Amino acid sequence: MKKYKLKINGNSYEVDIKEASGSTIQLEVNGSPFQVEMETEVKTTKTPTLVRYEPRPSQKIEPLSAGSSVKKVLSPLPGLIHAIKVKEGDTVKSGDTLMILEAMKMENSILAESSGTVHSIKVTQGASVLQGDLLLEIV
């Protein structure tokens, strides 16, 4: 946690605080472990722990029916659906804008990675999405 170098009555000490919870502190002084009881409780910080997950791929191909495949367009990051630029049944080309995703006060265009027909739209304008959520399917 924290390391200190102290000088007490002319003697040098290296103090390494390992853990502090409640009124108990686990520490080492010059390599020797000690457990210390405090008269008052040690205040702990309320900093949250961030957990990162592996991002999922933006498209996944799964069979829809015999001879055809569906391309799933997933959200690349969490945000709000600002605008949907296509409707079910529309034909799209690779690079066409499918929808606008607002994330961290920025508008991000979600583009078609391949040509096809919009099979189904799984979100609505104003919807909140997380990274990896299904946005639409292209056949």
N, C-alpha and C positions, 0 to 999 in steps of 0.2 A: 504494500500500500504506500507507505512513506518511509524514508530513511533519514536519520538525523545523526550528526556527529556532535556529541556533548562533551564538555570538559567540566568535571566536578572535583573540587579540591585538588586541582592539578592533574587529575587522572582523565585520560581520553576514553570515551565510550562510543561505540557505533551501535545505534538503536534502530532496529528495523521493525516497524509496526506491521504485523501480518494481517490482523483482522480486528475490527472493533464492532461489537454489537451490544446494545443495551449499556450496562455499566461494566462489561468485561472486555479487556483488551488482550489479545494474543500478540506477544512481541518477542524479539530476540535481542539480547545485549551481548555484544562481542561474540555472537554465534551460539549463545546459550538461551534456550527457550524459557519464557516466563509467561504466567497468566496473572494479570493485574486487575484488581477490582477498584473501580472509581467510586467516589462518594456521590457524584452526580452522573446521570446517564449521558452517554456520548451521542451527540446529534448526528444523525445520518443524512446524507444528501438525498434528495428526491429526484435525481436524474434518472430518466427512464433508460432501459437497456434496449438498444436497437437490434433488431433481428432482420437479416437480409436473406431472402429466398432466391434460389436460382431462377432467372427469368425463363419463361416458357417461349418456345419459338412462335413467330408471328403467324405462321400458317401450318396447318396440318392437313394431310390428304387422307380421306377415308372413303371407301366405296359407298355410293348412294344407292345405286341399283346396278344390275348387270350392264357392263360396258361404259358406265359413267363414273365420275369421281367428283366429290365435293371438296372445295378448298375452304377451310375455316379461317376467317380473319379474326385474330385475337388482339386484344388491347395491348399495346406495347408498354404502357405505363398507366398508373391510376389517374383518374380525372373525371370530368363531366363531358357528356356528349353535347357539344355546342350546336352542331348542325349535321343533318343527314342529307347528302347530296344525290342519293340514288333511291329508287323504289324497287320493290320486288318485281322481277321480270325485265328490268333494264339490262341491256347488253353493255358490258364495260370492257375496256382495253387495258392492257398492262400500263400502269402509271396514272390511270384516271383517279381523281379524288373521290373516295367513297363517303367519307365523313370527316368532320373536324372535331378533334378532341382537345378540350381545354384542360391543361395541366400546369400547375404552378404559375398561373396568370399568363400562360402562353398558349396560343392556338397551334395545334399540331395536326397536319393533314395526314389522314390514314389513306394510303394509296393502294390500288389493286396491284398485286404482284404478278397476276396473270390475267389473260383474257377469259371471258365467259359471261354467263347470265346470272344476275343476282337471284339466288334461290329463296333465301329468307333473311330478314333483318331481325336480329334478336334484341335490339335496344331501341329506346325512344329518345327523342330530343330532350335534354335536361337530365337524363339518367346518369347516375354516378356509377362508374365502373372501376374495377381493380385491375392490376396488371394480370394478363392472361385470360380475362373474361372474353367469352365469345361475343363478337359484334355482329357479324353476318356470315353467310355462306354463299359461295359462288360455285356454279356448276359449269 
